[in-house]
Each structure stands twice: as C-alpha cells, then as structure tokens.
C-alpha cells in the first residue's frame, strides 16, 4: 500500500497542504487543473460579477458537470468495448464453426475422390472385360 503523500499546492493564489494516496506530481496536476478552470472562468464577465462563494459553487458545478460527462462517456465506451468483444467472440465462434465445416467438407471431398477413383478403375476393368467378351464372341 502506498504511503500518504503530503504536498503543498497553490490554488487560486493560496497555498494549501493536501494529503492523498497519489503521488505529489498527481496532486500538483490536480491543483494545476483547478487553477486552469479558475483562470478560464475568471475571463467570463458574468462569473467575475458573482460573489466569491457563488464563483466557487459555479466552479464546483462545472467541474462536477465535466466529471459526470466523462463518466457517461466512459460508460458509452465501455458498452462499445463490450459490444465489440461480443462481436469478436461471435466472429471467432463463426470462424471455428466454418473451419470445422471446411475440414468436414475437405474430408468428404477426399472420400468422394477416392471412391470416384475406385469407380473409374472398376469401369476400366468392366470395359476391358466387356471388350474381351465381345472379342471372344467375334472369333
């Protein structure tokens, strides 16, 4: 198990000590992301006119919205992967079934070719026998 990481981060111009199971780099990336969002929304006039509490709530709502949309997209992608896995499984099953049918058909063709060859030999033998009988009659 990972040890807790304590690190100082700068968010919105204030230094906070945060603690977590993740690396310091990860915690700094989160702080950087939040600072980016603060900077992004600070450029919007209507946002700047709000009280600090309202700004914080709006920022939290927007980050939560992104989270929910990301989770929804993950679910869509997971469902898509699951569907593709099923398609792949079905395709593999169809391939195996087709290979079995092909092997069976090839075996049948070999058996028929062997039988045909034997019938051809038998025809030659019977034609020779018939020719001998006819030539014996003609003599």
N, C-alpha and C positions, 0 to 999 in steps of 0.2 A: 504494500500500500504506500502511496506517495505521502510524503510529509507535507504538512500545510506550508504554503508559501505566503509570507507577509511581504508586501511591497508597497511603496508609496507611488501614487499616481496623481496626475494633475488633471482635474476635470472642472471645466468652467472657471478656470483661474484659481481654483482652490486645491490644496494638497490633501489627499485622503490616504489613509493606510488601509489597504484591502488585504484580505486573507482568503486563500482558497486552495483547493487541491490541484489547481492548474499551475503551470509554470509562470514565472514572472513575466516572460515575454507575452504569454497569452493574456495575462491581466492588463499589461500595458496596451495590447491591441484593442481590448475592450474599451479601455479609457480613451484611446485614440478614436475609436468608432463613435463613442458618445460625444467627444469634442467635435468631431466632424458633423454630427447631427445638430449640435448646439450652433455651430457656425452656419450650417445650411439654413436652419430656421431663423437665425438672427438676421438674415438678409431679407426676410419677409416682413413688410411693414406692419401688417395686422398682428403678427406674432410679437413684434417689438413693443406694441402698444399695450399688451396684456401685462397683468401683474406677474411678478416672479413666480408665485405659486401656480398661476394659470399656465404660464410658459412651461413650467416643469410638468404639469399634468398633460399638456398638449404634446410635449416631447415624449413622455411615457406612453401616451396613447398611440403616437405614431410609431414608436419602436415596437410596441405590442402588436400593432397592425402588421408591421413587417414580419414579425415572428409568426403570427397566425397565417399570413400569406405564404411564408416559407414552409411552414408545416403542411399547409394544404398542397403546395407544390411537391413536397416530399412524398405525401400520400399518393398523389397522382402518379408520380414517377415510380413509387413502389408498386402500385397497382399495375402500371405499364410493364414493369420488370416481371411481375408475377404472371401477367398475361403472356408475355414473350417467353418466359420459362415454360409455361404450359404449351405454347405453340411449338417450342423446341422439343419438348418431351413428346408431343404428339407426332411431330415430324420424324423424330428418331424411331418412335414406335412404328410409324408407317414405313420407314426405311427398312427396319428389321423385318417387318412382315413382307415387304416387297422382295428383300433378299431371300427369305425363306421360299417364297413363291418362285423366284427365279431359279434357285437351286433345285427345287422340285421339278420345275419345267425342264431344266437342263438334264436332269436325271431321266425324265420321261423321254426327252428327245434322244438321249443316248440309247435308252432301251428300244425305242422305235427304230433307230438307225441299225442297231444290232439285229432286231427282228427282220427289218427290211433286207439287210444283207443276207441273212439266212434264207429268207423267202426268194431272193434273187438267185442264190445258189441252187435252191430247190427247183426253181423254174428252169435254170440251165440244165440241171440233172434230168428233169422231166422232159424237156425238149430234146435232149440227147437220147433219152430212152425212146421217145416217140419217133425220132428220126431213125434209130436203129430198127424199130419195129416196122416202120414204113419201108426201109430199105430191104428188110428181110422179106416182106410181102412182095416187093417188086422183083425179087430174084427168082 
